[in-house]
Amino acid sequence: MVIDMIENTISSIKFAKALADETRQQIMRLCCCQWLSVGAIVDALQVTQPTVSHHLSILKAAGLVRIRREGKQTFYTINQAKLAATCCALAEDFAPDHKLTLEQNK
């Protein structure tokens, strides 16, 4: 599968800021490979709902989470394609001697 690197990358600053917070990293670990509601994330992290919503909004703005709505509930999962593409783009910017592709390890 060929991924459009321009569409799937975000600015390195926005990416770094989104990943810089420990709570956001915990949310990303929780939402990896599964869809979770805000309530499930609140329960797992034992923090308040406004705290989780704040961090999810930052991850959403960076394009690092995907969203699915079911009725009044919203579910989140990691946008793995965007995460991988942005990591590859950063490696290309800061380690140009080491060419990386998303298909390299398949």
C-alpha positions in Angstrom: 0.0 0.0 0.0 1.4 3.4 -1.0 0.7 6.1 1.5 0.6 9.8 0.4 3.3 11.2 2.7 2.1 14.8 2.3 -1.5 14.0 3.5 -0.4 11.7 6.3 2.3 13.9 7.9 1.9 16.9 10.2 4.4 19.5 11.2 7.3 18.2 13.3 6.6 20.9 15.9 2.9 19.9 16.2 3.8 16.3 16.3 6.5 16.8 19.0 4.1 18.9 21.1 1.4 16.3 20.9 3.7 13.5 22.0 5.5 15.6 24.7 2.9 15.1 27.4 2.9 11.9 29.5 -0.9 11.8 29.7 -1.2 11.9 25.9 1.4 9.2 25.6 -0.7 7.1 28.0 -3.8 7.8 26.0 -2.1 6.7 22.8 -0.9 3.5 24.4 -4.5 2.8 25.6 -6.0 3.5 22.2 -3.5 1.5 20.2 -5.2 -1.2 18.2 -8.6 -0.6 19.8 -11.5 1.9 20.0 -12.1 3.4 23.4 -14.7 5.9 24.7 -13.7 8.9 26.7 -15.2 7.2 29.8 -13.1 4.1 29.3 -10.0 6.3 29.0 -11.0 8.2 32.1 -11.4 5.0 34.1 -8.1 3.5 32.9 -6.1 6.6 33.7 -8.1 7.7 36.8 -8.2 11.3 35.7 -11.1 13.6 35.1 -13.2 13.7 31.9 -12.2 17.3 31.1 -8.5 16.3 31.4 -9.0 13.4 28.9 -11.1 15.6 26.6 -8.4 18.3 26.6 -5.6 15.8 25.7 -7.8 14.1 23.1 -8.4 17.5 21.4 -4.7 18.0 21.1 -4.2 14.6 19.6 -7.1 15.1 17.3 -5.7 18.5 16.1 -2.4 16.7 15.4 -4.3 14.0 13.4 -3.0 11.3 15.7 -6.3 9.8 16.7 -9.2 8.6 14.6 -12.8 9.2 15.8 -15.9 7.1 15.5 -19.3 8.3 16.8 -22.0 5.9 17.9 -25.1 7.7 19.1 -24.0 10.1 21.8 -20.7 8.3 22.4 -17.4 9.0 20.7 -14.7 6.4 20.4 -11.0 7.0 19.7 -8.1 5.0 18.3 -4.6 5.8 17.2 -4.2 6.9 13.6 -1.4 4.5 12.9 -0.9 5.5 9.3 -0.4 9.2 10.2 1.9 8.3 13.1 4.1 6.1 11.0 4.2 8.5 8.1 5.1 11.4 10.3 7.9 9.4 12.0 9.3 8.5 8.6 9.1 12.1 7.5 11.0 13.2 10.6 13.6 10.5 10.0 13.9 11.8 6.4 14.4 15.4 7.7 16.8 14.6 10.5 18.5 11.4 9.3 18.6 11.7 5.6 21.5 9.2 5.3 19.1 6.5 6.6 16.2 6.2 4.1 13.1 4.8 5.7 9.9 3.7 4.1 6.7 2.4 5.6 7.0 -0.7 3.3 10.7 -1.4 4.2 10.1 -4.1 6.9 7.4 -6.1 5.2 
